[in-house]
Amino acid sequence: GLKWEDIDFDHGVIHIRRQVARLNGTVQEAPLKTKNSYRSISIGADAVELLKQKKAQDNGKSVYVFPSPTGGPLAPDSVLHMLHRVLERAGLPKIRFHALRHPYVKPTTKKYLFFLVPMIQLS
């Protein structure tokens, strides 16, 4: 559910303000689960530059940073299916998406990041 308005390019900060969920069969924005889920994350200059390039390429087609083909929010299950396709092509076993969001990454999980970063850059 990341929108362009959530990114502060000048200060290198992403504000987490919403999630996208499938509710009653419809993909829609939803509030975050807890008040601590609302947060700001600092990002490096390289990430800021990549996001600026992506925004320029998107040319205002969607308010979402990673939109669906129709311009709306990307369905959470679509992201999981994308992850599994990338891992399969790389010859790596499937993992739960949640395993990638821990503040630490086990050495055995680091190999997945080398395949995810290019996938995110191409989306």
C-alpha positions as CSV (number, residue, x, y, z in Angstrom):
1,G,0.0,0.0,0.0
2,L,3.0,2.3,-0.3
3,K,2.0,5.6,-2.1
4,W,4.3,8.2,-3.6
5,E,3.0,10.7,-0.9
6,D,4.5,8.4,1.7
7,I,8.0,9.0,0.5
8,D,10.0,12.0,1.7
9,F,12.6,12.2,-1.0
10,D,14.4,15.2,0.6
11,H,15.0,13.5,3.9
12,G,15.2,9.8,2.7
13,V,12.2,8.6,4.8
14,I,9.4,6.2,4.0
15,H,6.3,6.6,6.1
16,I,4.3,3.4,6.7
17,R,0.6,4.5,7.0
18,R,-1.6,1.7,5.6
19,Q,-1.7,-1.8,4.4
20,V,-3.4,-3.5,1.5
21,A,-5.6,-6.5,2.3
22,R,-8.1,-8.7,0.6
23,L,-11.3,-8.1,2.5
24,N,-14.5,-9.9,1.4
25,G,-12.8,-10.8,-1.9
26,T,-11.8,-7.2,-2.7
27,V,-8.3,-5.7,-2.6
28,Q,-8.4,-2.5,-0.6
29,E,-6.5,-0.3,1.7
30,A,-6.9,-1.1,5.4
31,P,-5.5,0.5,8.6
32,L,-2.4,-1.1,10.1
33,K,-2.9,-3.6,12.8
34,T,-1.4,-1.7,15.8
35,K,-0.4,1.9,16.6
36,N,3.3,0.8,16.6
37,S,2.9,-0.4,13.0
38,Y,2.6,3.3,11.9
39,R,6.3,4.3,11.6
40,S,8.9,6.0,9.5
41,I,11.9,4.2,8.0
42,S,15.1,5.9,6.9
43,I,16.4,4.8,3.5
44,G,19.7,5.3,1.9
45,A,20.6,7.6,-1.0
46,D,20.7,4.7,-3.4
47,A,17.1,3.7,-2.6
48,V,16.0,7.3,-2.9
49,E,17.6,7.5,-6.3
50,L,15.9,4.2,-7.5
51,L,12.6,5.4,-6.2
52,K,13.0,8.8,-8.0
53,Q,13.8,6.9,-11.3
54,K,10.8,4.7,-10.8
55,K,8.5,7.7,-10.2
56,A,9.8,9.4,-13.3
57,Q,9.2,6.2,-15.4
58,D,5.6,5.8,-14.0
59,N,4.8,9.3,-15.1
60,G,1.9,9.7,-12.7
61,K,0.1,6.6,-13.8
62,S,-0.8,5.5,-10.3
63,V,-0.6,6.9,-6.7
64,Y,0.9,3.5,-5.7
65,V,4.6,2.9,-5.9
66,F,4.0,-0.7,-6.8
67,P,0.6,-0.7,-8.5
68,S,-1.4,-3.5,-10.0
69,P,-1.7,-3.6,-13.8
70,T,-4.9,-1.5,-13.5
71,G,-3.1,1.1,-11.4
72,G,-4.8,0.2,-8.1
73,P,-3.2,-1.5,-5.1
74,L,-1.2,-4.7,-5.7
75,A,-2.9,-7.7,-4.2
76,P,-0.9,-9.2,-1.3
77,D,-1.2,-12.7,-2.8
78,S,0.2,-11.4,-6.1
79,V,3.4,-10.4,-4.3
80,L,3.7,-13.9,-2.8
81,H,3.2,-15.5,-6.2
82,M,5.8,-13.2,-7.7
83,L,8.3,-14.2,-5.0
84,H,7.7,-17.9,-5.5
85,R,8.2,-17.6,-9.3
86,V,11.5,-15.7,-8.8
87,L,12.7,-18.3,-6.3
88,E,11.7,-21.2,-8.6
89,R,13.6,-19.7,-11.5
90,A,16.6,-19.2,-9.3
91,G,16.4,-22.9,-8.2
92,L,15.7,-21.9,-4.6
93,P,13.1,-23.4,-2.4
94,K,9.9,-21.5,-1.5
95,I,9.9,-19.5,1.7
96,R,7.3,-17.6,3.6
97,F,7.3,-13.9,2.7
98,H,7.3,-13.0,6.4
99,A,10.7,-14.6,6.7
100,L,12.1,-11.6,4.8
101,R,10.8,-8.9,7.1
102,H,12.7,-9.6,10.3
103,P,15.1,-6.9,11.4
104,Y,17.9,-9.4,11.1
105,V,18.5,-11.8,8.2
106,K,20.0,-15.2,8.8
107,P,23.0,-16.0,6.6
108,T,20.9,-18.8,4.9
109,T,18.2,-16.2,4.0
110,K,20.6,-13.6,2.6
111,K,20.8,-15.6,-0.7
112,Y,17.2,-14.7,-1.4
113,L,17.8,-11.0,-1.2
114,F,20.1,-11.1,-4.2
115,F,17.1,-12.3,-6.3
116,L,14.5,-10.0,-4.7
117,V,16.3,-6.7,-5.1
118,P,16.3,-7.0,-9.0
119,M,12.7,-8.1,-8.9
120,I,11.7,-5.0,-7.0
121,Q,13.7,-2.8,-9.3
122,L,12.0,-4.2,-12.3
123,S,8.5,-3.9,-11.0
